[in-house]
Amino acid sequence: MTLPLRSALATGASLLALTCAAQAQSTADLYDLGTLYVEGEAPDPSDPVAGYVATTAATAAKSGTPILETPQSVSVITGEQIEDQGATTLGDTLGYTAGLTAQPFGTDPRFDSPTIRGFNGSDAQYLNGLRLMRDFGAPAFEIYSLERVEVLKGPSSALYGAGTPGGVINQIQKRAQFLSFGEFGVGVGDPKATEGFVDYNHAFSDSFAARVTAVARDTEEDVEELTNSRSYLGLATRWQPTERTSLEVLGSWLKDSPITPAGVPYDLIGDKNDDDLRSFYGGDPKDDDSDREMLNLGFNLSQELTPDWTLDVNFRHQKFDWDYTGFYVNNGVADGDTVTRGANVTDEDSYSQNLDARLTGRLQTGTVDHRLMVGLDARRYGVEERTGFLYADDISFSNPRHDGANLSEPWYLEATDVTLEQIGLYVQDEMAFGNWRANLALRHDWTRQKGTSFTDYLGTVNRSGIDQDDEATTGRAGLSYLFANGLVPYVSYATSFDPEIGTDNSGSAFEPTRGRQWEVGVKYQPLSFDGFFSAALYDLRQTNVRSAYTDANGVGDFRQEGEVRSRGLELEASADLAQGWNLRGQYTWNDTEVLDGDNEGNQLANAPEHNASLWLNYDFAPGHRLAGLQLGGGLRYIGEHYGDAANSYDLDDVTLVDLQASYAITEDLGLSVNVSNLFDETYVATCGSFGCYYGDGRTVQARLTWKW
């Protein structure tokens, strides 16, 4: 443990020394949005940020509390950083964020499944503060529609109810602003990609504004036979009939057709050429199929009741439909060429309704200032889902034929028809006394699952009813001290729980998982330039973890293990420096271990012990002979890790290089080029019982954008 700590501290010291050499703040931004907040108040965390440094966050306390005063680790990826790095997926967006492995499963356009402090984050994703619900993890949301992405690390059930212990990834949509502006652009890329996008905001008056965001994109993967056609339409309105009332309506519609590669057998890794393996198409165009549609419609209402008390109501309805047929491979290749494969078919229809209503006010007791919040959080999620696994014809690696895979009837079939309801009551007290800041939050949740489950394994049928009630009390307590020079040490303790949907093959319902975490850290916001630095040490544990296994009859199932632990150190820096420099850097040391259960002593899957990244970009100043040119680039290091819970697949580390360049042709017209994985490194991102998957190869994107 000593060596990783020394290495981490040295890395953090180097970043700090480099950044503290700057003297002033960069003023580059996308639009001239004017002053968006009242002097003396923290800026609204849903509004645009110039540069890479955000000072407030909507996620950590639901109150816009400055990140400096939040006693828990928070990262914010601003809209400008997303644009500079050319991100089109959540994995792209999170690649330079401490505590996360952004794309642990490599190329998979169906899902965003980052790991947060070693835990799978596919179920940890939120949209505008409300959880994105799915049975198998959140679908990939459209990144162009986002103003920012916030990551709250560690258990967060005190404010958000059921959730994974790793944290919360909150994607915040672009909002309507009270000024008129817009942009229109087209793009091309390699692997083959064409896109058109528009973002138009219009202020109809000083009390009503509307914003439309749209994207049409056709893309191809490293496996060129796999394509995805995506259409997105987003709408945001803001109405302020009085100074005390604000109503925002947020809607989005997304339709796409993502298919994941079938992967390659583990037996071929190291035996065949990596480039050939990465581009191998193990599916069949006559059978591969995907049709996905998602609708979100909601509103945010803010009503000032008195000068000290405000009511906020956040609601969203989501409808999700997906029909999918894709392929997988088996790991054994006896003759070195013949690949055994199968197919999986999924039909899923689901809906969710999320409501979060909270009353926030200020009061004083003696020398202590209180910001109180009392909230009601209700969630209803219903899903009808049917998944089957089918036999398919073998395929030759050296001479593949794609003329139909002769799919069988399902040899394994499972179906679920479940409704999950959750109601939570919570209270939070943010206290200030002198330079001390304290945060106390307490919540109690009641959950109920009701429905049916069905499995059929080679004719062995199991039907069971689901009728389970659970309740849990969770909390968070944190304390920090604000030094006059911008240095803030803190300590916090937080807990979480998450009801597991469904049953095992015997019909037994899963128990909720529970998490708890201690965290100590220090944050620093310099007074002499625009920057933010943080360091955090944590010890995080989760019980009732669900894991996959195969019983004595060869039947796959899930069961819940005892306890897993994740502990580590995170260093992060972001700064907008003098003469047009922007910086984002991080180092993460994450030590995970299964403490009890089938895989006792093992590390968590897809959880590298070491991660690091550094991004720099430079904007040539007006008057310079290269004025209008911006250059940037970054390094991403992903450490060695295991691909599965049994630690059967030991995967090598990799370092990736990214580049960015943009040029303002005129005041309104700009050209940008982004290159990800510049040297086209071929690396295995993960391996499991259904084969191995490669990370993205070199990706080139060029965009021409007109802004007004």
C-alpha positions, -999 to +999 in steps of 0.1 A: +000+000+000+030+024+006+042+025-030+008+034-045+003+062-019+038+077-026+032+075-063-002+091-060+010+119-037+039+127-061+015+128-090-008+152-071+021+174-061+032+177-097-002+187-109-005+213-081+029+228-088+022+230-125-012+247-120-003+271-092+022+287-116-007+304-134-018+338-124-052+345-141-084+330-152-092+321-188-123+338-202-130+316-231-166+305-234-191+293-260-216+322-259-217+355-242-245+346-217-241+377-196-246+375-158-268+345-150-270+349-112-277+376-086-245+390-071-238+374-037-255+341-046-240+309-059-245+305-097-273+281-108-256+247-114-278+241-144-264+272-163-234+271-187-199+274-173-170+291-191-140+268-190-135+236-170-139+248-135-174+246-119-178+260-084-213+246-076-231+213-082-268+204-083-263+168-072-244+167-039-269+185-017-298+193-042-293+230-032-265+243-053-241+244-024-206+253-034-185+222-041-158+236-018-183+234+011-196+199+003-181+172+025-180+145-001-161+140-034-178+157-064-166+160-100-181+182-127-175+178-164-186+211-179-201+216-213-170+233-226-149+203-216-174+179-233-171+200-265-133+203-265-129+166-261-154+157-288-174+134-265-203+116-280-209+090-253-209+090-215-177+069-216-160+097-237-172+123-212-159+105-181-125+095-194-107+123-174-126+119-141-111+106-109-125+074-094-141+061-126-132+036-153-151+052-181-155+023-206-147-010-188-166-031-214-150-015-244-171-009-275-208-012-265-232+014-280-261-001-261-251+009-226-230+033-206-215+011-178-187+030-161-173+017-128-173+041-098-149+033-071-149-003-084-187-007-085-207-010-117-223+023-125-248+012-151-277+016-125-262+048-110-272+072-138-296+100-134-311+126-157-318+160-142-316+146-107-340+116-113-329+081-117-329+065-152-346+032-147-340-001-166-338-037-156-303-041-171-287-007-166-293+027-181-294+032-219-270+055-236-283+091-234-275+117-260-244+137-248-249+167-272-281+175-252-262+179-219-250+211-202-228+192-178-223+159-161-219+157-123-204+127-104-211+124-067-189+096-053-198+072-025-232+062-010-259+088-017-292+072-005-297+099+021-310+122-007-316+098-036-330+067-020-322+033-036-289+034-054-255+017-059-228+026-033-203+038-059-222+071-063-244+091-087-238+101-123-262+130-129-266+141-166-280+177-167-298+188-198-294+221-216-319+246-202-337+275-218-320+308-213-333+344-214-314+354-245-314+342-280-285+321-296-280+290-316-257+267-334-259+243-364-233+218-374-224+188-395-197+162-389-180+132-405-157+106-389-137+075-391-149+048-384-176+059-407-198+085-391-220+113-404-240+137-382-261+168-382-269+188-350-287+219-340-292+238-307-314+268-308-326+290-279-350+319-282-362+343-256-397+352-265-399+378-237-382+385-204-404+358-188-406+330-214-378+312-233-376+279-252-347+257-265-347+229-291-318+205-294-317+179-322-292+153-335-292+129-364-262+105-365-252+074-384-221+056-370-201+025-377-179+005-352-145-011-355-166-040-366-177-023-397-208-045-402-223-031-370-240+003-374-262+026-354-287+051-366-297+076-339-322+104-339-327+127-309-350+156-302-349+176-270-371+205-258-367+228-228-389+258-219-386+283-190-415+304-178-411+330-150-445+347-146-433+364-114-400+369-096-411+342-071-422+315-096-403+295-122-415+265-143-393+245-166-405+218-189-380+193-201-386+166-228-366+143-250-372+116-275-345+092-287-346+064-312-316+043-322-305+008-332-273-001-312-258-036-315-228-047-295-200-068-311-203-105-304-168-104-290-140-129-296-131-162-278-105-159-250-086-188-267-078-166-297-064-137-276-026-137-281-029-163-309-044-142-336-036-106-348-052-081-324-064-059-353-081-088-369-097-099-336-110-063-329-127-061-363-140-097-363-178-099-370-191-129-351-228-121-358-249-123-389-266-094-408-297-116-414-303-120-376-287-090-359-315-065-351-320-036-327-349-011-324-348+011-293-370+041-284-370+062-252-393+091-243-388+114-213-411+142-203-410+162-171-410+195-153-392+215-126-413+239-105-398+264-081-421+285-060-408+310-034-433+309-005-416+335+017-382+353+014-367+323+033-386+293+022-390+277-013-408+248-027-392+228-055-409+200-074-391+178-100-410+152-120-403+130-150-421+103-169-400+078-189-412+053-215-387+027-228-391+001-255-365-022-270-364-052-293-330-067-297-312-097-312-274-100-309-247-126-307-221-139-282-192-163-285-179-191-263-143-190-251-131-224-262-117-229-297-105-265-300-091-263-335-079-227-333-104-215-359-140-226-354-159-202-331-189-216-312-215-189-308-250-182-297-276-155-298-296-136-272-330-121-279-346-094-256-380-078-257-384-051-231-411-026-224-409-004-193-420+029-178-410+049-147-424+079-129-402+099-106-413+127-083-390+147-059-407+175-039-387+194-013-391+224+009-360+244+015-355+273+040-331+292+061-332+299+098-307+307+126-302+292+161-277+312+181-246+315+161-255+287+137-270+293+103-292+265+090-303+256+055-330+231+060-345+208+034-374+184+039-383+162+009-406+135-004-392+112-032-415+088-049-407+064-077-427+038-097-411+015-122-428-012-142-411-036-166-422-064-189-391-082-201-384-114-220-349-127-227-338-159-244-305-175-253-304-195-286-280-218-303-264-206-335-242-222-362-205-222-357-184-197-377-149-198-390-125-170-378-103-172-408-131-176-434-164-164-419-196-167-439-226-145-431-256-162-448-278-168-417-269-183-384-297-209-383-309-197-348-327-223-327-356-219-303-344-206-269-326-232-248-329-208-219-358-183-215-366-159-186-395-135-184-402-108-157-433-087-151-426-066-121-436-033-106-413-016-081-426+013-059-405+034-036-414+062-013-388+081+007-389+109+033-357+128+039-344+158+058-311+176+054-295+203+075-266+223+061-251+243+090-226+271+090-210+284+122-179+306+117-156+288+093-171+254+101-196+237+078-216+206+087-240+185+067-265+161+083-290+141+062-314+113+072-339+094+051-363+065+054-375+045+024-403+020+019-401-002-012-424-029-027-419-053-055-449-071-070-452-093-101-441-126-116-410-143-129-406-172-152-376-194-163-374-223-187-341-241-190-342-269-215-378-277-206-374-273-168-399-245-160-400-224-129-428-199-122-429-178-091-447-147-078-429-117-064-444-099-035-417-083-013-416-053+010-384-037+022-376-006+042-344+011+051-330+041+069-299+058+054-279+089+063-250+111+057-229+132+081-201+155+071-179+182+086-155+206+070-135+238+079-129+267+055-095+283+057-091+318+045-067+307+017-093+285+001-082+252+017-110+230+031-104+197+049-134+175+055-146+141+069-179+123+061-198+091+066-226+079+043-248+048+038-269+034+009-293+006+000-307-007-033-335-033-037-326-060-062-352-066-088-363-102-095-356-136-081-331-164-085-340-197-103-356-211-071-380-182-070-364-165-039-365-127-041-332-109-037-324-089-005-315-052-009-278-044-011-264-021+016-234+002+015-214+023+039-184+046+035-159+067+055-142+095+035-116+121+045-103+147+021-092+182+013-103+206-013-086+237-025-099+267-045-071+292-052-077+329-047-053+340-074-066+321-104-096+299-115-089+264-104-101+236-082-081+207-066-092+178-044-078+148-027-100+121-011-093+089+009-122+065+013-132+031+027-164+018+010-182-015+017-213-032+003-232-063+015-257-087-002-238-083-035-253-104-064-230-125-084-234-150-113-225-187-109-232-220-126-248-248-105-239-285-106-263-290-135-246-264-156-275-239-152-266-202-148-281-183-119-274-154-095-269-154-058-260-128-032-226-129-016-215-115+017-194-083+016-170-065-007-147-036+001-133-008-020-108+017-006-086+042-023-072+076-030-084+101-056-065+132-067-082+156-092-073+190-106-091+214-130-080+249-139-085+277-164-051+292-165-034+323-179-029+330-216-057+305-226-046+273-210-072+247-196-062+217-176-079+186-163-060+158-145-065+130-121-049+100-104-069+071-088-057+043-066-085+018-060-080-014-040-110-038-041-115-071-024-143-096-019-144-102+018-170-130+019-187-153-006-179-174-036-150-152-047-135-144-013-101-127-017-107-117-053-107-082-067-139-067-082-143-071-119-133-042-142-118-023-113-081-013-121-060-005-091-044+025-109-060+050-133-046+083-144-053+110-170-042+145-180-058+168-205-043+202-216-055+226-243-044+260-254-063+288-271-042+313-290-050+349-279-065+376-301-037+395-318-015+364-321-007+353-357-024+320-349-054+337-332-085+315-335-066+283-333-070+260-303-049+229-297-053+202-271-045+167-261-045+142-233-032+109-219-053+082-204-038+054-184-060+023-175-042-001-152-042-039-150-074-054-139-096-086-140-124-090-164-147-112-142-156-119-106-137-151-105-105-132-116-100-157-144-090-131-170-060-109-162-060-079-185-030-057-193-027-020-187-028+005-216-020+042-223-041+061-248-034+094-265-061+119-276-057+151-297-080+180-304-077+210-327-102+237-336-101+269-357-124+299-359-127+305-396-148+336-389-164+350-358-194+326-363-180+297-382-156+271-367-139+238-377-129+212-351-111+178-353-109+153-325-087+121-325-093+095-298-067+067-293-043+084-317-019+055-321-047+030-326-038+009-296-055-025-297-063-036-262-087-060-245-111-040-223-128-070-206-132-108-208-160-130-194-179-162-199-193-147-232-160-138-248-136-109-248-142-073-260-118-048-273-116-011-265-123+015-292-096+019-319-086+052-334-116+075-338-115+107-359-142+133-359-144+165-379-171+191-373-181+223-390-202+245-367-220+278-373-229+298-341-250+329-338 
